[in-house]
C-alpha cells in the first residue's frame, strides 16, 4: 500500500478552521444572554413601571457586557484564522 503524500499545511488549515468554528460557539451563548437581559427588563418593568428608566440603564449595561463576550469570541476566531 502506497503512503499518500500529505501536505502538512493542509492539515493546519483544517485545524484552524475547526478552531475558529469552536471559538464562534460563544456567539450562541451571547445571544441567549442578551435575550435573558431584555426578558428580565420586560418582567421588571411589568412589576414596577416607576423604575423603568433606571432598569433600562441597567439593561443597556448588561447588553453591552454580554455583547462584549460575543465580540471577544469573534476576535479570537479571526486571530485563529489569520494570525496563527
mmCIF file of the N, C-alpha and C atoms, coordinates in Angstrom:
data_MODEL
# 
_entry.id   MODEL 
# 
loop_
_atom_site.group_PDB 
_atom_site.id 
_atom_site.type_symbol 
_atom_site.label_atom_id 
_atom_site.label_alt_id 
_atom_site.label_comp_id 
_atom_site.label_asym_id 
_atom_site.label_entity_id 
_atom_site.label_seq_id 
_atom_site.pdbx_PDB_ins_code 
_atom_site.Cartn_x 
_atom_site.Cartn_y 
_atom_site.Cartn_z 
_atom_site.occupancy 
_atom_site.B_iso_or_equiv 
_atom_site.pdbx_formal_charge 
_atom_site.auth_seq_id 
_atom_site.auth_comp_id 
_atom_site.auth_asym_id 
_atom_site.auth_atom_id 
_atom_site.pdbx_PDB_model_num 
ATOM 1   N N  . UNK A 1 1  ? 0.840   -1.173 0.000  1.00 0.00 ? 1  UNK A N  1 
ATOM 2   C CA . UNK A 1 1  ? 0.000   0.000  0.000  1.00 0.00 ? 1  UNK A CA 1 
ATOM 3   C C  . UNK A 1 1  ? 0.886   1.237  0.000  1.00 0.00 ? 1  UNK A C  1 
ATOM 4   N N  . UNK A 1 2  ? 0.599   2.157  -0.891 1.00 0.00 ? 2  UNK A N  1 
ATOM 5   C CA . UNK A 1 2  ? 1.414   3.359  -1.043 1.00 0.00 ? 2  UNK A CA 1 
ATOM 6   C C  . UNK A 1 2  ? 0.918   4.452  -0.090 1.00 0.00 ? 2  UNK A C  1 
ATOM 7   N N  . UNK A 1 3  ? 1.868   5.068  0.613  1.00 0.00 ? 3  UNK A N  1 
ATOM 8   C CA . UNK A 1 3  ? 1.520   6.140  1.537  1.00 0.00 ? 3  UNK A CA 1 
ATOM 9   C C  . UNK A 1 3  ? 1.254   7.423  0.754  1.00 0.00 ? 3  UNK A C  1 
ATOM 10  N N  . UNK A 1 4  ? 0.159   8.083  1.115  1.00 0.00 ? 4  UNK A N  1 
ATOM 11  C CA . UNK A 1 4  ? -0.183  9.335  0.430  1.00 0.00 ? 4  UNK A CA 1 
ATOM 12  C C  . UNK A 1 4  ? 0.777   10.431 0.823  1.00 0.00 ? 4  UNK A C  1 
ATOM 13  N N  . UNK A 1 5  ? 1.045   11.291 -0.094 1.00 0.00 ? 5  UNK A N  1 
ATOM 14  C CA . UNK A 1 5  ? 1.865   12.466 0.183  1.00 0.00 ? 5  UNK A CA 1 
ATOM 15  C C  . UNK A 1 5  ? 0.955   13.551 0.734  1.00 0.00 ? 5  UNK A C  1 
ATOM 16  N N  . UNK A 1 6  ? 1.053   13.814 2.019  1.00 0.00 ? 6  UNK A N  1 
ATOM 17  C CA . UNK A 1 6  ? 0.195   14.832 2.622  1.00 0.00 ? 6  UNK A CA 1 
ATOM 18  C C  . UNK A 1 6  ? 0.983   16.098 2.849  1.00 0.00 ? 6  UNK A C  1 
ATOM 19  N N  . UNK A 1 7  ? 0.335   17.186 2.541  1.00 0.00 ? 7  UNK A N  1 
ATOM 20  C CA . UNK A 1 7  ? 0.916   18.489 2.792  1.00 0.00 ? 7  UNK A CA 1 
ATOM 21  C C  . UNK A 1 7  ? 0.561   18.893 4.226  1.00 0.00 ? 7  UNK A C  1 
ATOM 22  N N  . UNK A 1 8  ? 1.548   19.152 5.087  1.00 0.00 ? 8  UNK A N  1 
ATOM 23  C CA . UNK A 1 8  ? 1.218   19.490 6.477  1.00 0.00 ? 8  UNK A CA 1 
ATOM 24  C C  . UNK A 1 8  ? 0.441   20.795 6.599  1.00 0.00 ? 8  UNK A C  1 
ATOM 25  N N  . UNK A 1 9  ? 0.547   21.665 5.608  1.00 0.00 ? 9  UNK A N  1 
ATOM 26  C CA . UNK A 1 9  ? -0.177  22.935 5.671  1.00 0.00 ? 9  UNK A CA 1 
ATOM 27  C C  . UNK A 1 9  ? -1.669  22.743 5.451  1.00 0.00 ? 9  UNK A C  1 
ATOM 28  N N  . UNK A 1 10 ? -2.064  21.704 4.709  1.00 0.00 ? 10 UNK A N  1 
ATOM 29  C CA . UNK A 1 10 ? -3.483  21.427 4.543  1.00 0.00 ? 10 UNK A CA 1 
ATOM 30  C C  . UNK A 1 10 ? -4.100  21.008 5.869  1.00 0.00 ? 10 UNK A C  1 
ATOM 31  N N  . UNK A 1 11 ? -3.363  20.206 6.618  1.00 0.00 ? 11 UNK A N  1 
ATOM 32  C CA . UNK A 1 11 ? -3.858  19.779 7.922  1.00 0.00 ? 11 UNK A CA 1 
ATOM 33  C C  . UNK A 1 11 ? -3.940  20.968 8.880  1.00 0.00 ? 11 UNK A C  1 
ATOM 34  N N  . UNK A 1 12 ? -2.989  21.872 8.796  1.00 0.00 ? 12 UNK A N  1 
ATOM 35  C CA . UNK A 1 12 ? -3.002  23.062 9.636  1.00 0.00 ? 12 UNK A CA 1 
ATOM 36  C C  . UNK A 1 12 ? -4.193  23.950 9.302  1.00 0.00 ? 12 UNK A C  1 
ATOM 37  N N  . UNK A 1 13 ? -4.500  24.103 8.032  1.00 0.00 ? 13 UNK A N  1 
ATOM 38  C CA . UNK A 1 13 ? -5.650  24.920 7.624  1.00 0.00 ? 13 UNK A CA 1 
ATOM 39  C C  . UNK A 1 13 ? -6.951  24.308 8.137  1.00 0.00 ? 13 UNK A C  1 
ATOM 40  N N  . UNK A 1 14 ? -7.062  23.001 8.082  1.00 0.00 ? 14 UNK A N  1 
ATOM 41  C CA . UNK A 1 14 ? -8.248  22.335 8.610  1.00 0.00 ? 14 UNK A CA 1 
ATOM 42  C C  . UNK A 1 14 ? -8.390  22.527 10.113 1.00 0.00 ? 14 UNK A C  1 
ATOM 43  N N  . UNK A 1 15 ? -7.279  22.418 10.816 1.00 0.00 ? 15 UNK A N  1 
ATOM 44  C CA . UNK A 1 15 ? -7.308  22.604 12.268 1.00 0.00 ? 15 UNK A CA 1 
ATOM 45  C C  . UNK A 1 15 ? -7.668  24.045 12.620 1.00 0.00 ? 15 UNK A C  1 
ATOM 46  N N  . UNK A 1 16 ? -7.164  24.989 11.832 1.00 0.00 ? 16 UNK A N  1 
ATOM 47  C CA . UNK A 1 16 ? -7.505  26.391 12.075 1.00 0.00 ? 16 UNK A CA 1 
ATOM 48  C C  . UNK A 1 16 ? -8.984  26.641 11.852 1.00 0.00 ? 16 UNK A C  1 
ATOM 49  N N  . UNK A 1 17 ? -9.554  26.033 10.836 1.00 0.00 ? 17 UNK A N  1 
ATOM 50  C CA . UNK A 1 17 ? -10.982 26.199 10.574 1.00 0.00 ? 17 UNK A CA 1 
ATOM 51  C C  . UNK A 1 17 ? -11.824 25.602 11.695 1.00 0.00 ? 17 UNK A C  1 
ATOM 52  N N  . UNK A 1 18 ? -11.424 24.436 12.185 1.00 0.00 ? 18 UNK A N  1 
ATOM 53  C CA . UNK A 1 18 ? -12.165 23.827 13.291 1.00 0.00 ? 18 UNK A CA 1 
ATOM 54  C C  . UNK A 1 18 ? -12.043 24.670 14.560 1.00 0.00 ? 18 UNK A C  1 
ATOM 55  N N  . UNK A 1 19 ? -10.871 25.213 14.809 1.00 0.00 ? 19 UNK A N  1 
ATOM 56  C CA . UNK A 1 19 ? -10.677 26.059 15.989 1.00 0.00 ? 19 UNK A CA 1 
ATOM 57  C C  . UNK A 1 19 ? -11.490 27.340 15.912 1.00 0.00 ? 19 UNK A C  1 
ATOM 58  N N  . UNK A 1 20 ? -11.540 27.945 14.721 1.00 0.00 ? 20 UNK A N  1 
ATOM 59  C CA . UNK A 1 20 ? -12.330 29.162 14.555 1.00 0.00 ? 20 UNK A CA 1 
ATOM 60  C C  . UNK A 1 20 ? -13.817 28.864 14.712 1.00 0.00 ? 20 UNK A C  1 
ATOM 61  N N  . UNK A 1 21 ? -14.260 27.720 14.218 1.00 0.00 ? 21 UNK A N  1 
ATOM 62  C CA . UNK A 1 21 ? -15.662 27.330 14.397 1.00 0.00 ? 21 UNK A CA 1 
ATOM 63  C C  . UNK A 1 21 ? -15.999 27.102 15.854 1.00 0.00 ? 21 UNK A C  1 
ATOM 64  N N  . UNK A 1 22 ? -15.084 26.486 16.582 1.00 0.00 ? 22 UNK A N  1 
ATOM 65  C CA . UNK A 1 22 ? -15.315 26.261 18.010 1.00 0.00 ? 22 UNK A CA 1 
ATOM 66  C C  . UNK A 1 22 ? -15.332 27.579 18.785 1.00 0.00 ? 22 UNK A C  1 
ATOM 67  N N  . UNK A 1 23 ? -14.528 28.550 18.343 1.00 0.00 ? 23 UNK A N  1 
ATOM 68  C CA . UNK A 1 23 ? -14.491 29.839 19.027 1.00 0.00 ? 23 UNK A CA 1 
ATOM 69  C C  . UNK A 1 23 ? -15.773 30.630 18.813 1.00 0.00 ? 23 UNK A C  1 
ATOM 70  N N  . UNK A 1 24 ? -16.466 30.394 17.709 1.00 0.00 ? 24 UNK A N  1 
ATOM 71  C CA . UNK A 1 24 ? -17.684 31.158 17.448 1.00 0.00 ? 24 UNK A CA 1 
ATOM 72  C C  . UNK A 1 24 ? -18.906 30.571 18.149 1.00 0.00 ? 24 UNK A C  1 
ATOM 73  N N  . UNK A 1 25 ? -18.760 29.436 18.820 1.00 0.00 ? 25 UNK A N  1 
ATOM 74  C CA . UNK A 1 25 ? -19.879 28.874 19.577 1.00 0.00 ? 25 UNK A CA 1 
ATOM 75  C C  . UNK A 1 25 ? -20.294 29.833 20.694 1.00 0.00 ? 25 UNK A C  1 
ATOM 76  N N  . UNK A 1 26 ? -19.363 30.630 21.178 1.00 0.00 ? 26 UNK A N  1 
ATOM 77  C CA . UNK A 1 26 ? -19.691 31.596 22.234 1.00 0.00 ? 26 UNK A CA 1 
ATOM 78  C C  . UNK A 1 26 ? -20.711 32.620 21.766 1.00 0.00 ? 26 UNK A C  1 
ATOM 79  N N  . UNK A 1 27 ? -20.848 32.815 20.468 1.00 0.00 ? 27 UNK A N  1 
ATOM 80  C CA . UNK A 1 27 ? -21.852 33.757 19.957 1.00 0.00 ? 27 UNK A CA 1 
ATOM 81  C C  . UNK A 1 27 ? -23.263 33.290 20.295 1.00 0.00 ? 27 UNK A C  1 
ATOM 82  N N  . UNK A 1 28 ? -23.491 32.001 20.291 1.00 0.00 ? 28 UNK A N  1 
ATOM 83  C CA . UNK A 1 28 ? -24.811 31.475 20.664 1.00 0.00 ? 28 UNK A CA 1 
ATOM 84  C C  . UNK A 1 28 ? -25.090 31.758 22.141 1.00 0.00 ? 28 UNK A C  1 
ATOM 85  N N  . UNK A 1 29 ? -24.089 31.599 22.961 1.00 0.00 ? 29 UNK A N  1 
ATOM 86  C CA . UNK A 1 29 ? -24.259 31.901 24.377 1.00 0.00 ? 29 UNK A CA 1 
ATOM 87  C C  . UNK A 1 29 ? -24.521 33.376 24.623 1.00 0.00 ? 29 UNK A C  1 
ATOM 88  N N  . UNK A 1 30 ? -23.864 34.231 23.853 1.00 0.00 ? 30 UNK A N  1 
ATOM 89  C CA . UNK A 1 30 ? -24.096 35.667 23.983 1.00 0.00 ? 30 UNK A CA 1 
ATOM 90  C C  . UNK A 1 30 ? -25.509 36.027 23.535 1.00 0.00 ? 30 UNK A C  1 
ATOM 91  N N  . UNK A 1 31 ? -26.004 35.367 22.508 1.00 0.00 ? 31 UNK A N  1 
ATOM 92  C CA . UNK A 1 31 ? -27.371 35.628 22.049 1.00 0.00 ? 31 UNK A CA 1 
ATOM 93  C C  . UNK A 1 31 ? -28.384 35.240 23.124 1.00 0.00 ? 31 UNK A C  1 
ATOM 94  N N  . UNK A 1 32 ? -28.160 34.115 23.780 1.00 0.00 ? 32 UNK A N  1 
ATOM 95  C CA . UNK A 1 32 ? -29.048 33.700 24.870 1.00 0.00 ? 32 UNK A CA 1 
ATOM 96  C C  . UNK A 1 32 ? -28.964 34.695 26.024 1.00 0.00 ? 32 UNK A C  1 
ATOM 97  N N  . UNK A 1 33 ? -27.759 35.160 26.320 1.00 0.00 ? 33 UNK A N  1 
ATOM 98  C CA . UNK A 1 33 ? -27.580 36.130 27.396 1.00 0.00 ? 33 UNK A CA 1 
ATOM 99  C C  . UNK A 1 33 ? -28.288 37.442 27.124 1.00 0.00 ? 33 UNK A C  1 
ATOM 100 N N  . UNK A 1 34 ? -28.214 37.913 25.886 1.00 0.00 ? 34 UNK A N  1 
ATOM 101 C CA . UNK A 1 34 ? -28.902 39.160 25.526 1.00 0.00 ? 34 UNK A CA 1 
ATOM 102 C C  . UNK A 1 34 ? -30.415 38.973 25.643 1.00 0.00 ? 34 UNK A C  1 
ATOM 103 N N  . UNK A 1 35 ? -30.900 37.822 25.222 1.00 0.00 ? 35 UNK A N  1 
ATOM 104 C CA . UNK A 1 35 ? -32.328 37.542 25.379 1.00 0.00 ? 35 UNK A CA 1 
ATOM 105 C C  . UNK A 1 35 ? -32.746 37.543 26.841 1.00 0.00 ? 35 UNK A C  1 
ATOM 106 N N  . UNK A 1 36 ? -31.914 36.986 27.695 1.00 0.00 ? 36 UNK A N  1 
ATOM 107 C CA . UNK A 1 36 ? -32.221 36.979 29.134 1.00 0.00 ? 36 UNK A CA 1 
ATOM 108 C C  . UNK A 1 36 ? -32.220 38.390 29.718 1.00 0.00 ? 36 UNK A C  1 
ATOM 109 N N  . UNK A 1 37 ? -31.302 39.227 29.277 1.00 0.00 ? 37 UNK A N  1 
ATOM 110 C CA . UNK A 1 37 ? -31.234 40.596 29.795 1.00 0.00 ? 37 UNK A CA 1 
ATOM 111 C C  . UNK A 1 37 ? -32.530 41.340 29.478 1.00 0.00 ? 37 UNK A C  1 
ATOM 112 N N  . UNK A 1 38 ? -32.963 41.291 28.226 1.00 0.00 ? 38 UNK A N  1 
ATOM 113 C CA . UNK A 1 38 ? -34.154 42.059 27.859 1.00 0.00 ? 38 UNK A CA 1 
ATOM 114 C C  . UNK A 1 38 ? -35.431 41.387 28.350 1.00 0.00 ? 38 UNK A C  1 
ATOM 115 N N  . UNK A 1 39 ? -35.421 40.074 28.499 1.00 0.00 ? 39 UNK A N  1 
ATOM 116 C CA . UNK A 1 39 ? -36.564 39.394 29.098 1.00 0.00 ? 39 UNK A CA 1 
ATOM 117 C C  . UNK A 1 39 ? -36.727 39.836 30.558 1.00 0.00 ? 39 UNK A C  1 
ATOM 118 N N  . UNK A 1 40 ? -35.623 39.923 31.265 1.00 0.00 ? 40 UNK A N  1 
ATOM 119 C CA . UNK A 1 40 ? -35.674 40.383 32.652 1.00 0.00 ? 40 UNK A CA 1 
ATOM 120 C C  . UNK A 1 40 ? -36.112 41.838 32.733 1.00 0.00 ? 40 UNK A C  1 
ATOM 121 N N  . UNK A 1 41 ? -35.708 42.651 31.772 1.00 0.00 ? 41 UNK A N  1 
ATOM 122 C CA . UNK A 1 41 ? -36.142 44.052 31.738 1.00 0.00 ? 41 UNK A CA 1 
ATOM 123 C C  . UNK A 1 41 ? -37.660 44.133 31.591 1.00 0.00 ? 41 UNK A C  1 
ATOM 124 N N  . UNK A 1 42 ? -38.226 43.359 30.690 1.00 0.00 ? 42 UNK A N  1 
ATOM 125 C CA . UNK A 1 42 ? -39.674 43.383 30.466 1.00 0.00 ? 42 UNK A CA 1 
ATOM 126 C C  . UNK A 1 42 ? -40.420 42.931 31.725 1.00 0.00 ? 42 UNK A C  1 
ATOM 127 N N  . UNK A 1 43 ? -39.933 41.865 32.354 1.00 0.00 ? 43 UNK A N  1 
ATOM 128 C CA . UNK A 1 43 ? -40.579 41.384 33.577 1.00 0.00 ? 43 UNK A CA 1 
ATOM 129 C C  . UNK A 1 43 ? -40.472 42.417 34.704 1.00 0.00 ? 43 UNK A C  1 
ATOM 130 N N  . UNK A 1 44 ? -39.322 43.049 34.824 1.00 0.00 ? 44 UNK A N  1 
ATOM 131 C CA . UNK A 1 44 ? -39.124 44.020 35.896 1.00 0.00 ? 44 UNK A CA 1 
ATOM 132 C C  . UNK A 1 44 ? -39.979 45.258 35.696 1.00 0.00 ? 44 UNK A C  1 
ATOM 133 N N  . UNK A 1 45 ? -40.077 45.738 34.475 1.00 0.00 ? 45 UNK A N  1 
ATOM 134 C CA . UNK A 1 45 ? -40.899 46.919 34.200 1.00 0.00 ? 45 UNK A CA 1 
ATOM 135 C C  . UNK A 1 45 ? -42.379 46.584 34.384 1.00 0.00 ? 45 UNK A C  1 
ATOM 136 N N  . UNK A 1 46 ? -42.764 45.357 34.062 1.00 0.00 ? 46 UNK A N  1 
ATOM 137 C CA . UNK A 1 46 ? -44.156 44.959 34.273 1.00 0.00 ? 46 UNK A CA 1 
ATOM 138 C C  . UNK A 1 46 ? -44.496 44.932 35.767 1.00 0.00 ? 46 UNK A C  1 
ATOM 139 N N  . UNK A 1 47 ? -43.535 44.592 36.607 1.00 0.00 ? 47 UNK A N  1 
ATOM 140 C CA . UNK A 1 47 ? -43.784 44.564 38.048 1.00 0.00 ? 47 UNK A CA 1 
ATOM 141 C C  . UNK A 1 47 ? -43.753 45.948 38.675 1.00 0.00 ? 47 UNK A C  1 
ATOM 142 N N  . UNK A 1 48 ? -42.833 46.807 38.199 1.00 0.00 ? 48 UNK A N  1 
ATOM 143 C CA . UNK A 1 48 ? -42.695 48.132 38.799 1.00 0.00 ? 48 UNK A CA 1 
ATOM 144 C C  . UNK A 1 48 ? -42.408 49.159 37.699 1.00 0.00 ? 48 UNK A C  1 
ATOM 145 N N  . UNK A 1 49 ? -43.453 49.697 37.074 1.00 0.00 ? 49 UNK A N  1 
ATOM 146 C CA . UNK A 1 49 ? -43.246 50.632 35.950 1.00 0.00 ? 49 UNK A CA 1 
ATOM 147 C C  . UNK A 1 49 ? -42.561 51.940 36.337 1.00 0.00 ? 49 UNK A C  1 
ATOM 148 N N  . UNK A 1 50 ? -42.596 52.302 37.604 1.00 0.00 ? 50 UNK A N  1 
ATOM 149 C CA . UNK A 1 50 ? -41.987 53.574 38.000 1.00 0.00 ? 50 UNK A CA 1 
ATOM 150 C C  . UNK A 1 50 ? -40.460 53.526 37.935 1.00 0.00 ? 50 UNK A C  1 
ATOM 151 N N  . UNK A 1 51 ? -39.876 52.353 37.924 1.00 0.00 ? 51 UNK A N  1 
ATOM 152 C CA . UNK A 1 51 ? -38.420 52.220 37.837 1.00 0.00 ? 51 UNK A CA 1 
ATOM 153 C C  . UNK A 1 51 ? -37.937 51.938 36.415 1.00 0.00 ? 51 UNK A C  1 
ATOM 154 N N  . UNK A 1 52 ? -38.785 52.165 35.422 1.00 0.00 ? 52 UNK A N  1 
ATOM 155 C CA . UNK A 1 52 ? -38.452 51.780 34.052 1.00 0.00 ? 52 UNK A CA 1 
ATOM 156 C C  . UNK A 1 52 ? -37.169 52.447 33.555 1.00 0.00 ? 52 UNK A C  1 
ATOM 157 N N  . UNK A 1 53 ? -36.984 53.732 33.857 1.00 0.00 ? 53 UNK A N  1 
ATOM 158 C CA . UNK A 1 53 ? -35.800 54.442 33.359 1.00 0.00 ? 53 UNK A CA 1 
ATOM 159 C C  . UNK A 1 53 ? -34.511 53.877 33.967 1.00 0.00 ? 53 UNK A C  1 
ATOM 160 N N  . UNK A 1 54 ? -34.531 53.631 35.260 1.00 0.00 ? 54 UNK A N  1 
ATOM 161 C CA . UNK A 1 54 ? -33.342 53.091 35.928 1.00 0.00 ? 54 UNK A CA 1 
ATOM 162 C C  . UNK A 1 54 ? -33.065 51.658 35.454 1.00 0.00 ? 54 UNK A C  1 
ATOM 163 N N  . UNK A 1 55 ? -34.110 50.869 35.320 1.00 0.00 ? 55 UNK A N  1 
ATOM 164 C CA . UNK A 1 55 ? -33.929 49.487 34.867 1.00 0.00 ? 55 UNK A CA 1 
ATOM 165 C C  . UNK A 1 55 ? -33.424 49.426 33.432 1.00 0.00 ? 55 UNK A C  1 
ATOM 166 N N  . UNK A 1 56 ? -33.853 50.370 32.603 1.00 0.00 ? 56 UNK A N  1 
ATOM 167 C CA . UNK A 1 56 ? -33.370 50.395 31.216 1.00 0.00 ? 56 UNK A CA 1 
ATOM 168 C C  . UNK A 1 56 ? -31.870 50.667 31.170 1.00 0.00 ? 56 UNK A C  1 
ATOM 169 N N  . UNK A 1 57 ? -31.394 51.539 32.045 1.00 0.00 ? 57 UNK A N  1 
ATOM 170 C CA . UNK A 1 57 ? -29.950 51.792 32.126 1.00 0.00 ? 57 UNK A CA 1 
ATOM 171 C C  . UNK A 1 57 ? -29.179 50.541 32.500 1.00 0.00 ? 57 UNK A C  1 
ATOM 172 N N  . UNK A 1 58 ? -29.717 49.787 33.459 1.00 0.00 ? 58 UNK A N  1 
ATOM 173 C CA . UNK A 1 58 ? -29.082 48.535 33.844 1.00 0.00 ? 58 UNK A CA 1 
ATOM 174 C C  . UNK A 1 58 ? -29.125 47.517 32.701 1.00 0.00 ? 58 UNK A C  1 
ATOM 175 N N  . UNK A 1 59 ? -30.224 47.504 31.966 1.00 0.00 ? 59 UNK A N  1 
ATOM 176 C CA . UNK A 1 59 ? -30.350 46.561 30.851 1.00 0.00 ? 59 UNK A CA 1 
ATOM 177 C C  . UNK A 1 59 ? -29.354 46.886 29.746 1.00 0.00 ? 59 UNK A C  1 
ATOM 178 N N  . UNK A 1 60 ? -29.150 48.157 29.477 1.00 0.00 ? 60 UNK A N  1 
ATOM 179 C CA . UNK A 1 60 ? -28.173 48.539 28.447 1.00 0.00 ? 60 UNK A CA 1 
ATOM 180 C C  . UNK A 1 60 ? -26.764 48.157 28.886 1.00 0.00 ? 60 UNK A C  1 
ATOM 181 N N  . UNK A 1 61 ? -26.469 48.323 30.164 1.00 0.00 ? 61 UNK A N  1 
ATOM 182 C CA . UNK A 1 61 ? -25.160 47.892 30.668 1.00 0.00 ? 61 UNK A CA 1 
ATOM 183 C C  . UNK A 1 61 ? -24.989 46.380 30.530 1.00 0.00 ? 61 UNK A C  1 
ATOM 184 N N  . UNK A 1 62 ? -26.009 45.632 30.885 1.00 0.00 ? 62 UNK A N  1 
ATOM 185 C CA . UNK A 1 62 ? -25.958 44.178 30.730 1.00 0.00 ? 62 UNK A CA 1 
ATOM 186 C C  . UNK A 1 62 ? -25.825 43.764 29.280 1.00 0.00 ? 62 UNK A C  1 
ATOM 187 N N  . UNK A 1 63 ? -26.528 44.467 28.400 1.00 0.00 ? 63 UNK A N  1 
ATOM 188 C CA . UNK A 1 63 ? -26.423 44.186 26.970 1.00 0.00 ? 63 UNK A CA 1 
ATOM 189 C C  . UNK A 1 63 ? -25.000 44.432 26.474 1.00 0.00 ? 63 UNK A C  1 
ATOM 190 N N  . UNK A 1 64 ? -24.410 45.552 26.883 1.00 0.00 ? 64 UNK A N  1 
ATOM 191 C CA . UNK A 1 64 ? -23.062 45.894 26.419 1.00 0.00 ? 64 UNK A CA 1 
ATOM 192 C C  . UNK A 1 64 ? -22.037 44.869 26.904 1.00 0.00 ? 64 UNK A C  1 
ATOM 193 N N  . UNK A 1 65 ? -22.151 44.448 28.143 1.00 0.00 ? 65 UNK A N  1 
ATOM 194 C CA . UNK A 1 65 ? -21.191 43.474 28.670 1.00 0.00 ? 65 UNK A CA 1 
ATOM 195 C C  . UNK A 1 65 ? -21.368 42.105 28.015 1.00 0.00 ? 65 UNK A C  1 
ATOM 196 N N  . UNK A 1 66 ? -22.609 41.730 27.752 1.00 0.00 ? 66 UNK A N  1 
ATOM 197 C CA . UNK A 1 66 ? -22.854 40.449 27.096 1.00 0.00 ? 66 UNK A CA 1 
ATOM 198 C C  . UNK A 1 66 ? -22.387 40.491 25.640 1.00 0.00 ? 66 UNK A C  1 
ATOM 199 N N  . UNK A 1 67 ? -22.614 41.594 24.981 1.00 0.00 ? 67 UNK A N  1 
ATOM 200 C CA . UNK A 1 67 ? -22.174 41.740 23.586 1.00 0.00 ? 67 UNK A CA 1 
ATOM 201 C C  . UNK A 1 67 ? -20.648 41.741 23.493 1.00 0.00 ? 67 UNK A C  1 
ATOM 202 N N  . UNK A 1 68 ? -19.981 42.246 24.526 1.00 0.00 ? 68 UNK A N  1 
ATOM 203 C CA . UNK A 1 68 ? -18.517 42.235 24.530 1.00 0.00 ? 68 UNK A CA 1 
ATOM 204 C C  . UNK A 1 68 ? -17.985 40.807 24.487 1.00 0.00 ? 68 UNK A C  1 
ATOM 205 N N  . UNK A 1 69 ? -18.674 39.873 25.138 1.00 0.00 ? 69 UNK A N  1 
ATOM 206 C CA . UNK A 1 69 ? -18.259 38.469 25.107 1.00 0.00 ? 69 UNK A CA 1 
ATOM 207 C C  . UNK A 1 69 ? -18.321 37.943 23.676 1.00 0.00 ? 69 UNK A C  1 
ATOM 208 N N  . UNK A 1 70 ? -19.386 38.295 22.960 1.00 0.00 ? 70 UNK A N  1 
ATOM 209 C CA . UNK A 1 70 ? -19.511 37.851 21.565 1.00 0.00 ? 70 UNK A CA 1 
ATOM 210 C C  . UNK A 1 70 ? -18.414 38.465 20.699 1.00 0.00 ? 70 UNK A C  1 
ATOM 211 N N  . UNK A 1 71 ? -18.086 39.709 20.948 1.00 0.00 ? 71 UNK A N  1 
ATOM 212 C CA . UNK A 1 71 ? -17.019 40.340 20.162 1.00 0.00 ? 71 UNK A CA 1 
ATOM 213 C C  . UNK A 1 71 ? -15.655 39.730 20.474 1.00 0.00 ? 71 UNK A C  1 
ATOM 214 N N  . UNK A 1 72 ? -15.434 39.361 21.733 1.00 0.00 ? 72 UNK A N  1 
ATOM 215 C CA . UNK A 1 72 ? -14.185 38.670 22.078 1.00 0.00 ? 72 UNK A CA 1 
ATOM 216 C C  . UNK A 1 72 ? -14.092 37.324 21.374 1.00 0.00 ? 72 UNK A C  1 
ATOM 217 N N  . UNK A 1 73 ? -15.210 36.615 21.295 1.00 0.00 ? 73 UNK A N  1 
ATOM 218 C CA . UNK A 1 73 ? -15.220 35.317 20.608 1.00 0.00 ? 73 UNK A CA 1 
ATOM 219 C C  . UNK A 1 73 ? -14.933 35.506 19.119 1.00 0.00 ? 73 UNK A C  1 
ATOM 220 N N  . UNK A 1 74 ? -15.529 36.529 18.526 1.00 0.00 ? 74 UNK A N  1 
ATOM 221 C CA . UNK A 1 74 ? -15.268 36.806 17.113 1.00 0.00 ? 74 UNK A CA 1 
ATOM 222 C C  . UNK A 1 74 ? -13.805 37.193 16.896 1.00 0.00 ? 74 UNK A C  1 
ATOM 223 N N  . UNK A 1 75 ? -13.267 37.973 17.803 1.00 0.00 ? 75 UNK A N  1 
ATOM 224 C CA . UNK A 1 75 ? -11.862 38.363 17.697 1.00 0.00 ? 75 UNK A CA 1 
ATOM 225 C C  . UNK A 1 75 ? -10.949 37.135 17.791 1.00 0.00 ? 75 UNK A C  1 
ATOM 226 N N  . UNK A 1 76 ? -11.271 36.213 18.694 1.00 0.00 ? 76 UNK A N  1 
ATOM 227 C CA . UNK A 1 76 ? -10.467 35.001 18.813 1.00 0.00 ? 76 UNK A CA 1 
ATOM 228 C C  . UNK A 1 76 ? -10.547 34.153 17.551 1.00 0.00 ? 76 UNK A C  1 
ATOM 229 N N  . UNK A 1 77 ? -11.725 34.078 16.940 1.00 0.00 ? 77 UNK A N  1 
ATOM 230 C CA . UNK A 1 77 ? -11.876 33.317 15.702 1.00 0.00 ? 77 UNK A CA 1 
ATOM 231 C C  . UNK A 1 77 ? -11.011 33.924 14.603 1.00 0.00 ? 77 UNK A C  1 
ATOM 232 N N  . UNK A 1 78 ? -11.023 35.245 14.490 1.00 0.00 ? 78 UNK A N  1 
ATOM 233 C CA . UNK A 1 78 ? -10.191 35.898 13.468 1.00 0.00 ? 78 UNK A CA 1 
ATOM 234 C C  . UNK A 1 78 ? -8.702  35.731 13.758 1.00 0.00 ? 78 UNK A C  1 
ATOM 235 N N  . UNK A 1 79 ? -8.339  35.777 15.039 1.00 0.00 ? 79 UNK A N  1 
ATOM 236 C CA . UNK A 1 79 ? -6.931  35.570 15.391 1.00 0.00 ? 79 UNK A CA 1 
ATOM 237 C C  . UNK A 1 79 ? -6.489  34.149 15.003 1.00 0.00 ? 79 UNK A C  1 
ATOM 238 N N  . UNK A 1 80 ? -7.343  33.180 15.270 1.00 0.00 ? 80 UNK A N  1 
ATOM 239 C CA . UNK A 1 80 ? -7.005  31.804 14.932 1.00 0.00 ? 80 UNK A CA 1 
ATOM 240 C C  . UNK A 1 80 ? -6.840  31.655 13.430 1.00 0.00 ? 80 UNK A C  1 
ATOM 241 N N  . UNK A 1 81 ? -7.759  32.265 12.669 1.00 0.00 ? 81 UNK A N  1 
ATOM 242 C CA . UNK A 1 81 ? -7.723  32.099 11.217 1.00 0.00 ? 81 UNK A CA 1 
ATOM 243 C C  . UNK A 1 81 ? -6.576  32.837 10.534 1.00 0.00 ? 81 UNK A C  1 
ATOM 244 N N  . UNK A 1 82 ? -6.333  34.076 10.957 1.00 0.00 ? 82 UNK A N  1 
ATOM 245 C CA . UNK A 1 82 ? -5.437  34.926 10.179 1.00 0.00 ? 82 UNK A CA 1 
ATOM 246 C C  . UNK A 1 82 ? -4.077  35.212 10.802 1.00 0.00 ? 82 UNK A C  1 
ATOM 247 N N  . UNK A 1 83 ? -3.901  34.923 12.078 1.00 0.00 ? 83 UNK A N  1 
ATOM 248 C CA . UNK A 1 83 ? -2.621  35.237 12.711 1.00 0.00 ? 83 UNK A CA 1 
ATOM 249 C C  . UNK A 1 83 ? -1.781  33.996 12.919 1.00 0.00 ? 83 UNK A C  1 
ATOM 250 N N  . UNK A 1 84 ? -2.378  32.941 13.445 1.00 0.00 ? 84 UNK A N  1 
ATOM 251 C CA . UNK A 1 84 ? -1.605  31.745 13.756 1.00 0.00 ? 84 UNK A CA 1 
ATOM 252 C C  . UNK A 1 84 ? -1.455  30.858 12.542 1.00 0.00 ? 84 UNK A C  1 
# 
